[in-house]
Amino acid sequence: MHVTDATRIRAGVLPDDVELCAEIWVRALEARDGTVDAEAMAERVRASFQNPIVRFAVVDSPRNGFALVESGRADPSEALLHFLAVHPGGAGSGVGRALLADAVEHATRGAFRSLTLEVRTTNVRAIEVYTRAGFVPFGGQIPHPLGGDPMQSYRLALADQAPGS
């Protein structure tokens, strides 16, 4: 277990925590976007656990959140922060920043050279968190696979994160 500013981060347990994470994702999207296709969004989360996992981290009640970092990308030196979500009741509490720091730490330990993510261009709050952590945009915008909203890729060079660098 990893503790950051009273946020207790633990390793997620498969398959036990998958439904909790699907629920967190759906509730976070509903809070941000209003009505969403809850089943389609939950299924995207469930399916992602079939990918090679670098780190699956969970923050339990009262401020539930999770992050999922995957490998198996076209570039094997790159890890993907596929999901990071905080239940709306914990928004603004630092849980997201703690989960992001945990993801960076584990990708660095896994000897990945970079950590990438995709975020909707309208998700200003998330973009601020990512850019403060050192992520920079790269590539052009792409449409979200379900909603078509523009998405932007961001990358963090992990060599800069290694101890002693």
Secondary structure by P-SEA (a helix, b strand, c coil): ccccccccccccccccaaaaaaaaaaaaaaacccccaaaaaaaaaaaaccccccbbbbbccccccbbbbbcccccccbbbcccccccccccccaaaaaaaaaaaaaaaaaccccccccccccaaaaaaaaaaaccccccccccccccccbbbbbbbbcccccccc
